Amino acid sequence: MSAQAEAPPTHLGRPTVVLLAIVCGAAVANIYYAQPLLPVVAQAFGVAEGTAGYLVTASQIGYAVALALLVPAGDILERRRLVSTLLLVSGVLLLGAAAAPSFGVLLAAVAVVAVTSAVAQIVVPMAASLASDESRGSVVGSVMSGLLVGILLARTVAGFVAEIGGWRLVFVLAAVVMVVLAGGVRLALPRVPVAAAAGYPTLLRSVLTIVREDSLVRRRMVLGGVGFGCFTILWTALSFLLAAPPYSYGTGVIGLFGLAGLAGALAAIWAGRFADRGHGRRVVTIGLGLLLVSWGLLALGGSALVPLIAGIVVLDLAQQLLQISHQHAIYRRRPDARSRVTSAFLVSAFIGGALASALTSALYATVGWPGVCALGAVVALVGIATWALELWRPSPAEPVG
């Protein structure tokens, strides 16, 4: 595969970084709007709440498919055009979800919307390619903070909009946002030269080659699955917990709980700057410790609001620390293949998320919230064991930070 030069690193202006962050947040929000709506969607279509939870699973599977097959194309296609096109297609698909006549149709529409919403993960390596070496962690952290805000505010916005105009209106408004952003990207962002000259089949094979040959990428893939698995376990089960006694909240209040995780948005920026200074490993250690602590707090939150909110804050904070540190490490490791390593890393993360959401839906239906928290703690311990192995036997070629 012959490589071409990417766009020369530059100082990205604040308005450009903000636009990239908004695009990431708005795109990824599309796969989270359904989470606080699960109880009302179940009621609207006459299905069990556990069945409604498979909307989350469908989103994660669709997103993982796109990460594997679509995101690598960011290395061989002009990214500005690719991003604006995918945003426009997302808008059309969201209108289809809003008009779904049955739960099966909604399930399919949500899965396909998730495919195009992976545009967020084309924007992140694009931002990394445009940024200078000295500011790359900070830029990626800022863009990823927008992504986190989108994930969290998606629940809040969806809850309030559903209270006012029903769950279908949520998808209509999301479609409008996608169309507007498609135009904004086309007008405001610079063209980004492709990173590699290769055919699509060769490109996909090269992703597998990178995973096979690079131990750092493989370990960060496992850790990505752990972090996102814990994140998905929480947000899949939380709406069911809050809709039932002793809380018995409506969709509007349930959506507000997304705000509890906004501390992670600030953590993303901080983690990026810390990684720029060579302290990425320390951030991962802190993040994994917080991830385990969060499940202890959440276990107490089954009937107590304060530890529940504290657990949400700590878990979202931990996930952002981990996500930024992992992506900074793999971008520095493979500057010639940022879209492809993003694909490999996030496929692993979203496979973890899809498995976690499916297990969580089944587990909550049988043993309730305590079983969900036990599952989360076990997943966190898997991450800690994986990281301990990396600290004990690091590869000589790996960066220290």
C-alpha positions in Angstrom: 0.0 0.0 0.0 1.5 3.3 -1.0 0.9 6.2 1.4 0.2 9.8 0.5 0.8 12.7 2.8 -2.0 13.7 5.0 -3.0 17.3 5.5 0.0 19.1 7.1 -0.6 19.5 10.8 -1.8 23.0 11.7 -3.2 25.1 14.5 -6.9 24.5 14.4 -8.9 27.5 15.2 -11.4 27.3 18.1 -14.5 27.7 15.8 -13.3 24.7 13.7 -12.7 22.6 16.8 -16.1 23.5 18.2 -17.8 22.6 14.9 -16.1 19.2 14.9 -17.1 18.6 18.5 -20.8 19.5 17.6 -20.8 17.2 14.6 -19.4 14.3 16.7 -21.9 14.9 19.5 -24.9 15.3 17.3 -24.0 12.2 15.2 -23.4 9.9 18.0 -26.5 11.1 19.9 -28.6 9.4 17.2 -27.8 6.0 18.7 -28.6 7.0 22.3 -32.0 8.8 21.9 -33.8 5.6 22.4 -32.4 4.7 25.8 -34.6 6.9 28.0 -37.6 6.1 25.7 -37.5 2.4 26.2 -40.4 2.2 28.6 -42.7 4.4 26.5 -41.6 2.6 23.2 -42.4 -0.7 24.9 -45.8 0.6 25.9 -46.5 2.1 22.4 -45.8 -1.2 20.6 -47.0 -3.6 23.2 -43.7 -5.3 23.8 -41.9 -6.3 27.0 -39.3 -3.8 28.4 -36.6 -6.4 28.0 -37.6 -6.6 24.3 -37.5 -2.9 24.0 -34.0 -3.0 25.4 -32.8 -4.6 22.2 -33.1 -1.2 20.5 -29.8 -0.5 22.3 -28.3 -3.8 21.1 -29.4 -3.0 17.5 -27.7 0.4 17.7 -24.5 -1.0 19.0 -24.4 -3.8 16.4 -25.1 -1.3 13.6 -22.4 1.1 14.9 -19.9 -1.8 15.2 -20.6 -2.9 11.6 -20.0 0.7 10.4 -16.8 1.0 12.5 -15.5 -2.2 10.8 -16.6 -1.5 7.2 -17.1 2.3 6.9 -14.7 4.1 9.2 -11.5 2.8 7.6 -12.6 4.5 4.3 -11.6 7.7 6.0 -8.0 6.9 5.0 -8.8 6.6 1.3 -11.6 9.1 0.8 -11.8 12.9 1.1 -13.1 13.2 4.6 -15.1 16.5 4.3 -17.2 15.1 1.5 -17.6 11.7 3.3 -18.7 13.4 6.5 -21.3 15.7 4.9 -22.8 12.9 2.8 -23.2 10.6 5.8 -24.8 13.3 7.9 -27.3 13.9 5.1 -28.1 10.2 4.8 -28.5 10.0 8.6 -31.2 12.7 8.4 -33.2 10.7 5.9 -32.9 7.5 7.9 -34.0 9.3 11.1 -37.2 10.3 9.4 -37.8 6.6 8.6 -37.4 5.8 12.3 -39.9 8.5 13.2 -42.5 7.0 10.9 -41.9 3.3 11.9 -45.3 1.5 12.0 -44.1 -1.4 14.2 -41.4 -2.3 16.7 -39.6 -4.5 14.1 -39.4 -1.6 11.6 -38.2 0.7 14.4 -35.5 -1.8 15.4 -34.3 -2.1 11.8 -34.3 1.7 11.3 -32.4 2.3 14.5 -29.8 -0.2 13.4 -29.3 1.5 10.0 -29.2 4.9 11.6 -26.4 3.7 13.8 -24.4 2.7 10.7 -24.3 6.3 9.3 -23.9 7.8 12.8 -20.4 6.3 12.8 -19.5 9.4 10.9 -18.5 10.7 14.4 -15.6 8.3 14.3 -14.4 9.6 11.0 -14.4 13.2 12.4 -12.1 12.3 15.3 -9.1 11.0 13.2 -9.7 13.9 10.8 -9.2 16.3 13.7 -6.1 14.4 14.8 -4.7 14.6 11.3 -5.3 18.3 11.1 -3.8 19.1 14.5 -0.1 19.6 15.3 1.8 17.1 17.4 1.9 19.4 20.4 -1.8 20.0 20.4 -3.2 16.7 19.1 -4.2 15.3 22.5 -5.9 18.5 23.4 -7.8 18.7 20.1 -8.8 15.1 20.2 -9.9 15.6 23.8 -12.0 18.6 22.9 -13.7 16.8 20.0 -14.3 13.8 22.1 -15.8 16.0 24.8 -18.3 17.0 22.3 -19.0 13.4 21.5 -19.6 12.7 25.2 -21.9 15.7 25.6 -23.9 14.4 22.7 -24.2 10.9 24.2 -25.3 12.3 27.6 -27.5 15.2 26.4 -29.2 12.8 23.9 -30.9 11.2 26.9 -32.0 14.5 28.4 -33.2 16.0 25.2 -35.0 12.8 24.2 -36.8 12.6 27.5 -38.0 16.2 27.4 -39.1 16.1 23.8 -40.9 12.8 24.3 -42.8 14.4 27.3 -43.9 17.3 25.0 -44.5 15.7 21.7 -44.0 12.0 21.9 -41.1 9.7 21.1 -41.5 10.1 17.3 -40.8 13.8 17.5 -37.3 13.0 18.9 -36.3 11.4 15.7 -37.8 14.2 13.5 -35.8 16.9 15.3 -32.6 14.7 15.1 -33.1 14.5 11.4 -33.3 18.3 11.0 -30.0 18.7 13.0 -28.3 16.2 10.7 -29.3 18.1 7.6 -28.2 21.4 9.0 -24.8 20.1 10.1 -24.3 18.4 6.7 -24.5 21.9 5.1 -22.2 23.4 7.8 -19.5 20.8 7.3 -19.5 21.3 3.6 -19.2 25.1 3.9 -16.8 25.5 6.9 -14.4 22.6 7.0 -11.2 22.4 4.9 -10.5 19.5 2.5 -8.4 16.8 4.0 -6.1 14.9 1.6 -6.3 11.1 1.8 -3.9 9.2 4.0 -3.4 6.2 1.7 -3.8 5.1 -1.9 -5.4 1.6 -1.8 -8.4 -0.3 -3.0 -11.1 -0.9 -0.5 -10.5 -4.7 0.0 -6.8 -4.0 0.6 -7.7 -1.3 3.1 -9.9 -3.7 5.1 -7.2 -6.4 5.1 -4.7 -3.8 6.4 -6.8 -3.3 9.5 -6.5 -7.0 10.3 -2.7 -6.8 9.7 -2.4 -3.9 12.1 -4.3 -5.8 14.8 -2.2 -8.9 14.2 1.1 -7.2 14.3 0.6 -4.5 17.0 0.3 -5.6 20.6 -0.4 -2.1 21.9 -3.4 -1.8 19.6 -4.7 -5.2 20.6 -4.5 -4.4 24.3 -6.1 -1.1 23.9 -8.9 -2.8 22.0 -9.6 -5.1 24.9 -9.6 -2.1 27.3 -11.9 -0.2 25.0 -14.4 -3.0 25.1 -14.2 -3.1 28.9 -14.8 0.7 29.3 -17.6 0.9 26.8 -19.1 -2.3 28.1 -19.4 -0.8 31.6 -20.8 2.4 30.1 -23.5 0.5 28.2 -24.4 -1.7 31.1 -25.2 1.4 33.1 -27.2 3.3 30.5 -29.1 0.2 29.3 -30.5 -0.7 32.8 -30.8 2.8 34.2 -34.0 3.8 32.5 -35.7 0.6 33.7 -34.5 1.2 37.3 -35.7 4.8 37.3 -39.1 4.0 35.7 -39.9 1.5 38.5 -40.4 1.9 42.2 -39.0 3.4 44.4 -38.2 6.1 41.8 -41.1 5.8 39.3 -39.9 8.7 37.2 -41.2 9.8 33.8 -39.1 10.1 30.7 -38.4 13.8 31.2 -36.8 13.2 34.6 -35.1 10.0 33.4 -33.5 12.0 30.7 -32.1 14.5 33.2 -29.8 11.8 34.6 -27.7 12.2 31.5 -26.6 15.6 32.9 -24.9 13.7 35.8 -22.2 12.5 33.4 -21.2 15.9 32.0 -18.2 16.0 34.3 -16.7 13.5 31.8 -16.7 16.2 29.1 -14.3 18.3 31.1 -12.3 15.2 31.9 -11.8 14.5 28.2 -10.1 17.8 27.7 -8.0 17.4 30.8 -7.0 13.8 29.8 -6.0 15.0 26.3 -3.7 17.6 27.7 -2.2 15.2 30.2 -1.6 12.7 27.4 0.2 15.4 25.4 2.6 15.7 28.4 3.4 11.9 28.3 1.2 10.8 31.3 -1.3 8.6 29.4 -0.5 5.5 31.4 -1.2 7.2 34.6 -4.6 8.4 33.3 -5.5 4.8 32.4 -4.6 3.6 35.8 -6.8 6.2 37.5 -9.6 5.6 35.0 -9.8 1.9 35.7 -9.7 2.4 39.5 -12.6 4.9 39.2 -14.5 2.4 37.0 -14.5 -0.2 39.7 -15.4 2.3 42.4 -18.4 3.5 40.4 -20.1 0.1 40.5 -19.9 0.0 44.3 -21.7 3.4 44.4 -24.2 2.3 41.8 -25.0 -0.9 43.8 -26.0 1.4 46.7 -28.1 3.5 44.3 -30.8 0.8 43.7 -32.9 2.6 46.3 -30.9 5.7 47.2 -30.6 8.7 44.9 -27.3 10.2 46.1 -25.0 7.2 45.6 -26.8 6.5 42.3 -26.0 10.0 40.9 -22.4 9.8 42.3 -21.9 6.4 40.6 -23.1 7.8 37.3 -20.7 10.8 37.5 -17.7 8.6 38.5 -18.4 6.0 35.7 -18.8 8.6 33.0 -15.6 10.3 34.2 -13.7 7.0 34.2 -14.9 6.1 30.7 -13.7 9.5 29.2 -10.3 9.3 30.9 -9.9 5.8 29.4 -11.2 6.6 25.9 -9.0 9.7 25.4 -5.9 7.9 26.7 -6.4 4.9 24.5 -7.1 6.9 21.3 -4.1 9.2 22.0 -1.8 6.2 22.3 -3.0 4.5 19.1 -3.0 7.7 17.1 0.6 8.3 18.1 1.4 4.7 17.4 0.0 4.7 13.8 -0.1 8.2 12.4 -0.3 6.7 8.9 -3.5 4.8 9.6 -5.6 6.8 12.1 -9.0 5.9 10.6 -8.0 2.2 10.5 -6.8 2.0 14.1 -9.9 4.0 15.1 -11.9 1.3 13.4 -10.1 -1.6 15.1 -10.3 0.1 18.5 -13.9 1.1 18.3 -15.1 -2.2 16.8 -13.8 -3.9 19.9 -15.4 -1.2 22.1 -18.8 -1.5 20.5 -18.8 -5.3 20.4 -18.2 -5.0 24.1 -21.1 -2.6 24.2 -23.4 -4.8 22.2 -22.7 -7.9 24.3 -23.1 -5.8 27.5 -26.5 -4.4 26.4 -27.8 -7.9 25.5 -26.6 -9.4 28.8 -27.9 -6.4 30.8 -31.4 -6.6 29.3 -31.6 -10.3 30.1 -30.0 -9.9 33.5 -32.2 -7.0 34.6 -35.3 -9.0 33.7 -34.2 -11.9 35.9 -32.2 -10.6 38.9 -32.7 -6.9 38.7 -30.3 -4.0 39.5 -27.9 -5.9 41.9 -27.1 -8.4 39.1 -26.5 -5.5 36.7 -24.0 -3.9 39.2 -22.3 -7.3 39.7 -21.8 -7.7 36.0 -20.4 -4.2 35.7 -17.9 -4.9 38.5 -16.7 -8.1 36.9 -16.1 -6.3 33.6 -14.2 -3.6 35.4 -12.0 -6.2 37.0 -11.2 -7.8 33.6 -10.0 -4.4 32.5 -7.8 -4.0 35.6 -6.3 -7.4 35.1 -5.5 -6.6 31.4 -3.9 -3.3 32.3 -1.8 -4.9 35.1 -0.4 -7.3 32.5 0.5 -4.4 30.2 2.3 -2.6 33.1 4.1 -5.8 34.1 5.2 -6.8 30.6 5.2 -3.8 28.3 6.4 -4.1 24.7 9.8 -2.5 24.2 8.5 -0.6 21.2 5.5 0.9 23.0 5.5 4.6 24.0 5.8 5.2 27.7 3.0 7.8 27.9 
